[in-house]
Amino acid sequence: MSVAVETFGFFLAVVGLLMLGVTLPHSSWRVSTIHGNVITTNTIFENLWYSCATDSLGVYNCWEFPSMLALSGYIQACRALMITAILLGFLGLFLGMVGLRCTNIGGLELSRKAKLAATAGALHILAGICGMVAISWYAFNITRDFFDPLYPGTKYELGPALYLGWSASLLAILGGICLCSSCCCTRDEDPAASVRLPYKAPVMPSTSLAARLPMVASDEEGDSSFGKYGKNAYV
């Protein structure tokens, strides 16, 4: 049963990592629609790297953020958290492939493979937490500016990339939990770890001095009888 849980957790973690990789360059982290006249409607959407604008006539224009130092602090932090999440996910993916019991990479023992699987699960959990913090922080700033009546700038709404990122982070965390839980089940199912016979030193039978004396006496009698009857006694 734990093998199925471990494999299912690895599959969830891989899907979460792929979705995080799609979320990072996604263009619609926040979206704003500005209605003009009856014919044209302008739509502005941004992500962590650039901002784009398009209208109903098909005119499409994008521009990158000019300087990283000129950006808001939360955007820089979200960039760092998302990149960290993807790097942790790739490292957990590599360790998970080695630590899965359904694979035979490296020829490791079952206990060592369980430790690698648990480490991979912890990395996927950290990756999911980093992604969740980045997405939630970005969404918090959007909602704060949207409901602020004194905010003078353009008010945005939550884009589809945020929902994709939340789903990806949740899948990564669930997959990591499944991988970590398989470590405990592996120790219970390991026959080498569960069946251990206690070592008992061999007990030598104790012979007393009284038991040895008749044997010595019989040896002496045999020697004396051999000396009493020589080879000339039979001639």
CORJONOR-V933947 format. One record per residue. N is the residue number from 1. RES is the residue in one letter. PHI is phi in whole degrees, 0 to 359 (none if undefined). PSI is psi in radians with two decimals (none if undefined). OMEGA is omega in whole degrees, -180 to 180 (999 if undefined). Layout:
n = {N | N}
res = {RES | RES}
phi = {PHI | PHI}
psi = {PSI | PSI}
omega = {OMEGA | OMEGA}
This chain:
n = {1 | 2 | 3 | 4 | 5 | 6 | 7 | 8 | 9 | 10 | 11 | 12 | 13 | 14 | 15 | 16 | 17 | 18 | 19 | 20 | 21 | 22 | 23 | 24 | 25 | 26 | 27 | 28 | 29 | 30 | 31 | 32 | 33 | 34 | 35 | 36 | 37 | 38 | 39 | 40 | 41 | 42 | 43 | 44 | 45 | 46 | 47 | 48 | 49 | 50 | 51 | 52 | 53 | 54 | 55 | 56 | 57 | 58 | 59 | 60 | 61 | 62 | 63 | 64 | 65 | 66 | 67 | 68 | 69 | 70 | 71 | 72 | 73 | 74 | 75 | 76 | 77 | 78 | 79 | 80 | 81 | 82 | 83 | 84 | 85 | 86 | 87 | 88 | 89 | 90 | 91 | 92 | 93 | 94 | 95 | 96 | 97 | 98 | 99 | 100 | 101 | 102 | 103 | 104 | 105 | 106 | 107 | 108 | 109 | 110 | 111 | 112 | 113 | 114 | 115 | 116 | 117 | 118 | 119 | 120 | 121 | 122 | 123 | 124 | 125 | 126 | 127 | 128 | 129 | 130 | 131 | 132 | 133 | 134 | 135 | 136 | 137 | 138 | 139 | 140 | 141 | 142 | 143 | 144 | 145 | 146 | 147 | 148 | 149 | 150 | 151 | 152 | 153 | 154 | 155 | 156 | 157 | 158 | 159 | 160 | 161 | 162 | 163 | 164 | 165 | 166 | 167 | 168 | 169 | 170 | 171 | 172 | 173 | 174 | 175 | 176 | 177 | 178 | 179 | 180 | 181 | 182 | 183 | 184 | 185 | 186 | 187 | 188 | 189 | 190 | 191 | 192 | 193 | 194 | 195 | 196 | 197 | 198 | 199 | 200 | 201 | 202 | 203 | 204 | 205 | 206 | 207 | 208 | 209 | 210 | 211 | 212 | 213 | 214 | 215 | 216 | 217 | 218 | 219 | 220 | 221 | 222 | 223 | 224 | 225 | 226 | 227 | 228 | 229 | 230 | 231 | 232 | 233 | 234 | 235}
res = {M | S | V | A | V | E | T | F | G | F | F | L | A | V | V | G | L | L | M | L | G | V | T | L | P | H | S | S | W | R | V | S | T | I | H | G | N | V | I | T | T | N | T | I | F | E | N | L | W | Y | S | C | A | T | D | S | L | G | V | Y | N | C | W | E | F | P | S | M | L | A | L | S | G | Y | I | Q | A | C | R | A | L | M | I | T | A | I | L | L | G | F | L | G | L | F | L | G | M | V | G | L | R | C | T | N | I | G | G | L | E | L | S | R | K | A | K | L | A | A | T | A | G | A | L | H | I | L | A | G | I | C | G | M | V | A | I | S | W | Y | A | F | N | I | T | R | D | F | F | D | P | L | Y | P | G | T | K | Y | E | L | G | P | A | L | Y | L | G | W | S | A | S | L | L | A | I | L | G | G | I | C | L | C | S | S | C | C | C | T | R | D | E | D | P | A | A | S | V | R | L | P | Y | K | A | P | V | M | P | S | T | S | L | A | A | R | L | P | M | V | A | S | D | E | E | G | D | S | S | F | G | K | Y | G | K | N | A | Y | V}
phi = {none | 292 | 295 | 294 | 295 | 296 | 294 | 295 | 295 | 295 | 296 | 298 | 295 | 294 | 296 | 297 | 295 | 297 | 291 | 295 | 295 | 282 | 292 | 301 | 272 | 298 | 277 | 250 | 281 | 218 | 228 | 223 | 247 | 247 | 274 | 262 | 278 | 292 | 270 | 257 | 219 | 266 | 235 | 246 | 221 | 225 | 224 | 280 | 239 | 206 | 233 | 230 | 219 | 215 | 230 | 290 | 274 | 95 | 284 | 233 | 216 | 230 | 214 | 280 | 294 | 294 | 216 | 290 | 289 | 276 | 282 | 291 | 295 | 290 | 291 | 296 | 293 | 294 | 301 | 297 | 293 | 292 | 294 | 297 | 298 | 291 | 295 | 296 | 295 | 293 | 295 | 295 | 295 | 294 | 293 | 293 | 296 | 283 | 274 | 293 | 285 | 276 | 248 | 232 | 268 | 89 | 62 | 276 | 287 | 294 | 292 | 290 | 295 | 294 | 294 | 295 | 295 | 293 | 295 | 298 | 297 | 296 | 294 | 293 | 295 | 297 | 297 | 295 | 293 | 299 | 295 | 295 | 295 | 297 | 294 | 293 | 296 | 296 | 293 | 297 | 293 | 295 | 292 | 295 | 289 | 291 | 268 | 272 | 289 | 262 | 285 | 274 | 277 | 286 | 266 | 251 | 240 | 293 | 271 | 295 | 295 | 292 | 294 | 295 | 292 | 297 | 296 | 296 | 295 | 295 | 295 | 296 | 292 | 296 | 297 | 295 | 295 | 296 | 292 | 290 | 291 | 291 | 294 | 291 | 291 | 294 | 293 | 289 | 266 | 284 | 293 | 289 | 270 | 271 | 256 | 232 | 277 | 291 | 277 | 238 | 288 | 295 | 263 | 277 | 293 | 278 | 251 | 279 | 292 | 291 | 284 | 276 | 297 | 299 | 293 | 293 | 295 | 295 | 294 | 293 | 295 | 296 | 293 | 291 | 291 | 292 | 285 | 289 | 256 | 274 | 284 | 278 | 287 | 260 | 268}
psi = {-0.69 | -0.48 | -0.71 | -0.70 | -0.72 | -0.79 | -0.71 | -0.70 | -0.69 | -0.68 | -0.75 | -0.72 | -0.68 | -0.76 | -0.72 | -0.68 | -0.74 | -0.70 | -0.60 | -0.67 | -0.53 | -0.57 | -0.67 | -0.87 | 0.07 | 2.45 | -0.30 | 1.19 | -0.65 | 2.52 | 2.46 | 2.29 | 2.16 | 2.03 | 2.19 | -2.17 | -2.86 | -0.50 | -0.82 | 2.54 | 2.15 | 2.38 | 2.19 | 2.28 | 2.52 | 2.80 | -2.72 | -0.13 | -0.57 | 2.97 | 2.45 | 2.72 | 2.45 | 2.81 | 3.10 | -0.23 | -0.09 | 0.10 | 2.19 | 2.23 | 2.32 | 2.63 | 2.42 | 2.74 | 2.30 | -0.70 | 2.44 | -0.61 | -0.39 | -0.11 | 2.88 | 2.69 | -0.61 | -0.52 | -0.73 | -0.71 | -0.67 | -0.66 | -0.86 | -0.71 | -0.71 | -0.72 | -0.71 | -0.70 | -0.73 | -0.69 | -0.75 | -0.65 | -0.70 | -0.69 | -0.73 | -0.57 | -0.74 | -0.81 | -0.58 | -0.67 | -0.61 | -0.62 | -0.18 | 2.43 | -0.30 | -0.03 | 2.82 | 0.85 | 2.12 | -0.30 | 0.71 | 2.84 | 2.88 | -0.64 | -0.69 | -0.63 | -0.62 | -0.67 | -0.70 | -0.69 | -0.69 | -0.67 | -0.72 | -0.69 | -0.71 | -0.67 | -0.69 | -0.61 | -0.76 | -0.68 | -0.75 | -0.66 | -0.74 | -0.77 | -0.69 | -0.71 | -0.75 | -0.81 | -0.77 | -0.66 | -0.76 | -0.73 | -0.60 | -0.73 | -0.60 | -0.85 | -0.58 | -0.77 | -0.55 | -0.69 | 0.07 | 1.99 | -0.29 | 0.08 | 2.14 | -0.30 | -2.96 | 2.32 | 2.25 | 2.88 | 2.94 | 2.26 | 2.93 | -0.39 | -0.54 | -0.72 | -0.64 | -0.70 | -0.67 | -0.75 | -0.72 | -0.75 | -0.70 | -0.72 | -0.69 | -0.70 | -0.77 | -0.72 | -0.69 | -0.65 | -0.72 | -0.69 | -0.67 | -0.64 | -0.45 | -0.35 | -0.72 | -0.69 | -0.54 | -0.68 | -0.60 | -0.54 | -0.08 | 2.01 | -0.50 | -0.49 | -0.47 | -0.61 | 1.77 | 2.00 | 2.32 | 2.51 | 2.28 | 2.22 | 2.48 | 2.32 | 2.07 | 2.36 | 2.25 | 2.19 | 2.24 | 2.93 | -0.56 | -0.52 | -0.42 | -0.46 | -0.75 | -0.58 | -0.70 | -0.70 | -0.70 | -0.60 | -0.69 | -0.66 | -0.67 | -0.68 | -0.70 | -0.64 | -0.57 | -0.61 | -0.49 | -0.71 | 1.72 | -3.03 | -0.34 | -0.17 | -0.35 | 0.06 | none}
omega = {-178 | 177 | 178 | 178 | 179 | 179 | 178 | 177 | 177 | 178 | 178 | -180 | 179 | 179 | 177 | 178 | 178 | 179 | 174 | 177 | 176 | -177 | -174 | 179 | -178 | -173 | -172 | 172 | 173 | -172 | 175 | 180 | 180 | -179 | 177 | 177 | -176 | -173 | -171 | 174 | -179 | 178 | 179 | 177 | -175 | 170 | -177 | -172 | -176 | 179 | -178 | 177 | 178 | 178 | -177 | 178 | 178 | 178 | -172 | -178 | 179 | 175 | 180 | 177 | -170 | -175 | 179 | -179 | 179 | -179 | 175 | -177 | -178 | 177 | 177 | 179 | 178 | 175 | -178 | -179 | -180 | 178 | 177 | 179 | -179 | 178 | 177 | 178 | 178 | 177 | 176 | 177 | 179 | 179 | 179 | 178 | 179 | -174 | 179 | 180 | 178 | 176 | -179 | -179 | 178 | -180 | -178 | 176 | -177 | -180 | 179 | 176 | 178 | 178 | 178 | 178 | 178 | 177 | 176 | 177 | 178 | 178 | 178 | 176 | 177 | 178 | 178 | 179 | 178 | 178 | 180 | 179 | -180 | -178 | -178 | 178 | 179 | 179 | 178 | 179 | 178 | -178 | 179 | 179 | -178 | -177 | 177 | -178 | -179 | -179 | -174 | -175 | 179 | 180 | -177 | 174 | -179 | 180 | -180 | 179 | 180 | 178 | 176 | 179 | 176 | 179 | 180 | -180 | 179 | 178 | 179 | 180 | 179 | 177 | 177 | 178 | 178 | 179 | 179 | -180 | 180 | 180 | 179 | 180 | -179 | -180 | 178 | -177 | -178 | -179 | 180 | -179 | -176 | -179 | 179 | 180 | 179 | -179 | 177 | 179 | 179 | -178 | 179 | 178 | -178 | 178 | -178 | 180 | -180 | 179 | -179 | -175 | 178 | 179 | 178 | 180 | 179 | 177 | 180 | 178 | 179 | 179 | -179 | 179 | 177 | 178 | -179 | -179 | 179 | -178 | 180 | -178 | -178 | -178 | 999}
